[in-house]
Amino acid sequence: MEQHHYFLNVEHKDSDFFSFTDYFLDKPYTFKSCTDIFSKDCIDYGTSLLLKTVIKNVELSGAVLDVGCGYGAIGILLKKYFENIDVDMIDINQTAVKLSQENAKLNGVVVNAFESNMYENVHNKYAHIVTNPPIKAGKQNLFSVITGGIEVLEDGGTITLVIKKKHVMESLKNHMNQIFGNVEVLKKDKGYYILHSVKTKAN
Ligand SMILES: C[S@@+](CC[C@H](N)C(=O)[O-])C[C@H]1O[C@@H](n2cnc3c(N)ncnc32)[C@H](O)[C@@H]1O
């Protein structure tokens, strides 16, 4: 059988779609999903850690961008916890965008999900980027989450992401420090790191 990477656009049959329920901070959430979506049948451990860390450490307000939204866990759950934020969510994968739109409705929140290859179709400025970034699409793509991210952030804006140590954590951390002039490890757990940079005036 042909193998598909989760970031490619492929045709789907109705039978490729299903729903799952998972818990976040002791509350159940149901999401519609699909056979070739990232972490298709549970909230990814790194995604959950990122969300918990952001909720605890970063005071989100204003416009927030979820880069590589998948079925929508990050943007949707952030909107649940920070009702006043405006959430945009982007993914290169059309199915991911469609699922994020459907899952927002399913979970009773209003977000704006649209297709974009990295920041190509992003025209707004954001107070925060929160992302479990694409790693399967290569180091160049991963690094462009940072390089392109600073361009769409307001002054004082932040980027917070999750990365696994084995997945080029050190070089990504160095890249964030190079581009933003600062980087902080907000949390380490089971090989996952939550990295955070702030866009200062000097950037
Ligand atoms: C690690 S997954 C995270 C998915 C979701 N945010 C989550 O936490 O479950 C990364 C996502 O990035 C998307 N992606 C890959 N390359 C991309 C690109 N060039 N532009 C935008 N999104 C991309 C993939 O389709 C995938 O949904």
The ligand as an ORCA input file, in Angstrom:
! r2SCAN-3c Opt
* xyz 0 1
  C       3.600     18.147     14.264
  S       2.108     18.392     13.370
  C       1.136     19.294     14.579
  C      -0.350     19.184     14.344
  C      -1.240     19.795     15.433
  N      -0.901     21.198     15.657
  C      -1.131     19.032     16.723
  O      -0.476     19.553     17.645
  O      -1.677     17.939     16.808
  C       2.603     19.624     12.194
  C       1.568     20.082     11.171
  O       2.226     20.963     10.253
  C       1.663     20.806      8.975
  N       2.642     21.287      7.967
  C       3.670     20.601      7.380
  N       4.316     21.388      6.516
  C       3.697     22.595      6.546
  C       3.885     23.815      5.837
  N       4.861     23.953      4.942
  N       3.045     24.842      6.087
  C       2.041     24.725      6.999
  N       1.800     23.578      7.683
  C       2.622     22.537      7.469
  C       1.325     19.326      8.874
  O       0.327     19.108      7.892
  C       0.901     19.013     10.321
  O      -0.501     19.108     10.449
*
